[in-house]
Structures are given as structure tokens and as C-alpha cells.
């Protein structure tokens, strides 16, 4: 007797997570943050909590977790590489363009959900997302007999999920703030050491000290303002960072260096430059190893050849030249050092 092709399948489910939605909605709910760089996520623990919750809610076994995110030129960050190495987790990356927009993420999620449903690899799908673009995939999966369970993040007000997506899903659950709170923490601002009371003037004698510049001032090739009564200054760390020799002469004569052509332009967005700086640092840490990156410490002055390489890498990410934009280059270096200092658990104030 012929056996029907459509034999009952064992209960099995997959979890599909739109990380962009999860992070943005949770950051707004828990910390009032609009930019991902403003907070830190314990992603490994969060994924374990989500899979454990799914196991409590659904029958059957977990096939795997699909984690959808984006990165510039699809080059995973250090944190994303950690996620990719987790058991039963599949990292899917779209592109993060120069405007901070994700491209190709929704399409990958839709393709995976529909393909697994078509091949009857799953009987249930947990979808943690909010975009209406998910609707065709939900409808397609349901046509193949898959139940779709929509999860969302508790909204700050109103709803943060598309109405039609909610209507079409088989079940709907909102993850409350208390569930998500343990995995999101606000990023700590790195301390900038305050200038000592006598830092505006240099003490007489060979043991005198010049004002201590902040990292941003060092990166920008500037030194703190000097009172007219102060003694002449020696070459600043900014000169060693690669500032022209003429700038050193200006500093010694108590006059600020003349701005280079185009130096006063606003240039790229500050948050975007900080993110690029962090991304380049993450890439270097992964590719070169922590031991090699440790050689750059304590900072915040990079060797000229490394500083030039940082600029080139950033311009590749940005798709344009940063040379006319002094302030943007300052932010770039700030972002780079913020990620390096965070990796090694130190702050700017501990640099020497």
C-alpha cells in the first residue's frame, strides 16, 4: 500500500530574530537610547534566555536560532563573531551602509522562513520582529502548515510592530522590560582627566610640565589654551602624532596653529564616525589579536603609520575622503580608542 507523502512530522521549531528591531526597541524601552553604540548587550546570555523561553512555550525540539543583523560591507564585528560561534545559532548579515541603514536583512529572514516551511523542516516558527515586510513570509509559511508565533518588545508607547503582521500571526507575545533588562546596560562614558589647577601654566625649571591635553585635543592636533603669562611650551604629543613641524613652532610662540584649508567644515556625522572608529578597532582586534593591539597601549597617541592606516580603513568604510574634515578624524580616533579601552577594561584617565 502506498504511503502518503504528507506523513506527520515531529514537532520542531526555529527562532528568527531581527536583531536590529530587538536592539532598537529594547534600547529605547530600557535605557532611552536611540543609537546602538550608547548601550552594551550581553548577546550570548540574551540568546540563551530567548531559546529557554521558546522551549517553555513550544512543543518539540529547537532546530536552530537565526540571528539577523548588519555590518559595514558585511564584515562581522567582534561581538557578531561571538554570536556566530554559538551552538545552534546561524548568523545572517546584511550590509550597513554609510547612512546607517540595513540592507538585505529582511530578505534573508523571509527566504529562510519560507524555505524551512516549504521543506517541512519545522512545524513552528518564533519570529521576533516588527516590520511589515515580514508579512509575505509569514503567509507563505502558514500555507505550508507552519504555525508562526510573533514575539515583540514591550513598546514605550503605542505599538512597535506592524498591525498586519500582528493580525496574521498565529500567536502573539510581548516580551516585558523585566525579561530584557538583565542583558542591556548603558555604555559608560570614558573619563577624561581634569587638568590640575596649575596646568594652565608651566612651572619654571627643567622639571616643569606642560598642560595635559585630552585625547580629543591630541587627536585633533590641539593643546589646551595657554595663558599669556605662561612659559613657552615644548613640542606637544600632537606633534609626535604627525602634526606639521610648523604647528610646533606656532605652539612654542604661544599662537594657535592656523587651520588647514577646509578644516572648519562640519563633515560626516559624529555618531557615525564614532561607530566607524569602533568598527575598525573591532576588526583589528579580531584580525591582529589582543596581544598585538595591546602594544598600542596606553595611548592615546597612535604611531603615524598606524594612524594613517586607521584613516585609510575609515575612508573605505565611509566611501569618501576624511582629509578635509579635522573634527571627523578626531571623532574617528575617539571611537577607535573607546573600543580598545573597553576591550582591555581601562579608561582614558589611566593612560600615561
N, C-alpha and C positions, 0 to 999 in steps of 0.2 A: 504494500500500500504506500502510495506516495506521501511523503511528509510535507506539510505546508512550509513554505519558505518563511513565513512570518511566525516563527516559534517564539514563545515568551522569552524575553531577555532578562538576565539577572539585573537587579537594581544597581545602578551605578550613576554617579553624578560627577560633574566638573564644576569648578568655581571660576568665573570670569570676572576679573577685577579691572575696571578702568581706573588706574592709579591717579590720573590727572583729576578726575572727579572726586575720588576718595580723599586725596590730599587737600584739594582746594576747599571742599565742603567742610572737612574736619578742621583745617586751619582757621577758617572763618568762624566756625562754631565754638571751638575750644579756646582759641588764642586771639581772635580778632585780626588775624593776619591775612593779607591778600597775596603775598609773594612766598613761594616755597622756601626761599633762602632765609626767611625770617624764623623758621622753626626746624626742628630735627624730628625724624621719625624712626622709631625702633621697628624697622620694617620686618625683620625676621620674627620678632615676637608678635607683631600685628598679624602676620600671615598665619602663624600658629593659632592665634585666637580665632581668626576667621574660619579656619578649617575645623577647629574644635566645635565652634558654634554650628557649622553646617552639619557636622557629624551628629550633633544633638537633635537637629531639626529634621534630617532626612534619613530614609532607609537606604541600605546598600553601602557600597564602598566608594571611596574617593578615587576617581581616575587620576586627576591632577588639578593643580591651580594654574590658571593662565593669567599672567600679570602683564598688563599693557601700559606702557609708558613711552616717553620720548626723550631723545638726547640729541644735541647738535651733531649732524651728519651720522646719526645712528651709532655714535661711539659711546658705549655704556660708561657711566660714571663708576667710581669705586663702589658706591652703595648699590647700584644696579647689578654690578658683577657679583656682589654678595648674594643678592636675591637669585640670580641665575644659577648659583651653585647649590641652592637649597633642594632637598629631595622632593620629588613630585611637584616641582614648580617650573613652569615654562615661561621664560621672559620673552616678551614680544616688544620690539622697539620700533617706534615711528621716528620721524625726523622732527627736531625742534629748530624752527627757522630763526632768522636774525630778529624777527619781531616777537619771539617767544611763543609762537603758535605751533601746536602739534599738528603734524601732517601724517596721514596714513594709519593712525591708531585705530579709529573706528572701523575702518575697512578690514583690518586684521582680526578684530574681535568678531565682526559679523561673519567672516569667512570661516573662522574656527568653529563658532557655534553651529552654523549651518552644516558644515562638513561632518562634525561629530554626530549630529542628529541624523543626517542622511545615511551614514554608515551604521547607525544604531549602536554607536559606541557608548552612549549614555541614555539613561531614562529620565534624568532630571538635570537641570542646569540652574546654578545660582548665578545671577547676574547683578554685580554691584556697579551700577552705572546710572546716569540720569539723562543722557542725550536721546532725543527723539530719533536720531539716526540709527539707533539700535532696533527700532520697531520692525523693519523688514526681516531681520534675522530672527527675532522672537516669533514672528508669524510663521516663518519658514520652519523653524524647529518644532513648533507646535503641530504643523501639518505632518511631520514625521513621527508624531506621538510623544514628543518630549515635553515634560512639564517645566515651565520656566518660573523660577522663584526670584522675584526682583527685590534686591536689598538696596536701601538708601541710607544716607546720613541725615540725622536729625537736622532740619533746616533752622537757620537763625530766625527766619520768619517766612510765612507762606509755604512754598514748596520749592525744592531744588531739583525736582525730576519732572520730565515732560509728562503732561497729563495723559496723552495717548499711550505712552509706554506703561504707565501705571494701570490703565484700563485693560490693556491686552495681556498683562502678565497673569499667571495662574494664582500666585500668592504674592503678597507684598509685605515687607517688613522694614521698619526703620530702626537703624542701629542708634541707640541713645548715646548721649555725650559720655555717660559713665562707662560705657563699653569701650569707647575710643580713647578716653583721656589718658590712660597709662602709657600710651605709645606716642604721644605728641608732646614735645617740650619746646618752649621758646628758645631760640638761639641766643646765647649770651653774647652781648657786645664786648669785643675785646678792649681791655682797658688801655688808655693812652696815658702814660705817666705825666703827672703835672710837673711843670717847671718849678725848680726850687726858687725860694724868694730872691736869691741873688743871681738867678740865671740870666737876667737881662744885661748884666754887666760881667765882664771877665775880670777875675781877680788878678792883681799885679803879681809878677814873678813867674818863674818857669813852671810852677805848679798850677797856674791859673787854668780855668776851664771855660770853654765856650758854651753858649746856650745849647741845650739838648733839643734837637729837632724831633718832632713827632714823625711817625712813619709816613704820613701823607706828605709832610713837608720834605722829607728825604726823597720820597718817590718823585715829587714834583720838582726837585732841584731847588728847593727854597730853604732858608734858615729862618729862625724866629727873628722878629723885629728887634733891632738893637737901638738902645737909647743913645743920643748924641754923645753922652759923656763916657760911653763905654770905650775900652781899649780896642785897638784893631784886632780883628779876628783872624785866625789861621784858616787854612782851607777846610771846608766843611765836608762831612761824609757825602753830601750830594755831589761834590766834585769828583770823589772817588767812584761814585755811581755812574759817572760818564758825562757830567756837565762840562761844557766847554771851558777851556782854561781862562777865557776872557771873563767867565762868570766868577771865577775865583778872584780875579783882580778886582772886580766890582765889589765883592764881599769885603775884601781887605780894605777898600776905600769907603766902607760904610754906605754904599749905594746899592740898591736892589738891582739885580740884573735886568737888562731891558728885555721885554717879552719877545720871543721869536715871532716871525710872521705867522699869523693865524692862531697864535697860542691862546688868544682870548675867546676863540669860538667855543660854543657850547658842546658840539659834537654829540656822540651817542648818549643814550640814557644811562644814568648812574647805576641803577639796579641791574641793567643788562650787562654792563661792563664788570660789575662785581661777580655776576654769575659766570661770565666767561672766564674771569680770573680763577674762580673756584674750579671750574671745569678743567682748565689747563693743569691746575695743581693736582686734581684727582687723577688725571691722565698720566702725569709724570710719576706720581706715587705708585701707580699700578705698574707702569712700564719700567721704571728705573729702580723701584724697590725703596722701602723705607730707609734702608741704610745709606743709600746714595743721597736721598733727599735730606737726610739728617745732616749731611755735610754742608748744607746751605745755612744751617742754624748757627748762631741765634738770629741772624738777620738784623734789621730789615733791608740790608743792602745786598743786592744780588751782584755777583761778578758780571762785568759788562757783557761778556759773551753769552751768559745765561739770560741776562735781561733782554738782550736782542732776540734771543730765541723765543722768549715769552711773548714779545711783541709780535713776532712773525706768526706764532701759533694763534694768537688772538686775532690777528688780521685775517687769517684763514677762516676762523670761526665767524667773524663779523662780515667777511666778504668785502672789505674795503680798508683803506689806509687809516691808521690812527696817528700818523706823524704830525698832522696839523693840530691835534687835539691833546694838549698837555694834560688837561684835567682828566680826560678819559683814560689816559695812560696811568695817571695816579690811581684812579679807581680800579683799574685792571690789576695793578700791583697790590693794592689793598686786598682785593678779593683773593689773589693768589696766596698772600701771607696768611689771611684769615683761615683758609683751608689747611695750610701747612701747620699753623699753630694749633688748630683744632685736632689735627691728626696726632700731634705729639703731646697734647694736653698742656700747652703752655700759652701764655698771653704775651701781648706786645710789651707789657711792663717788665717782663723778665728778660728782654733782650739786653745785650750788653755790647 
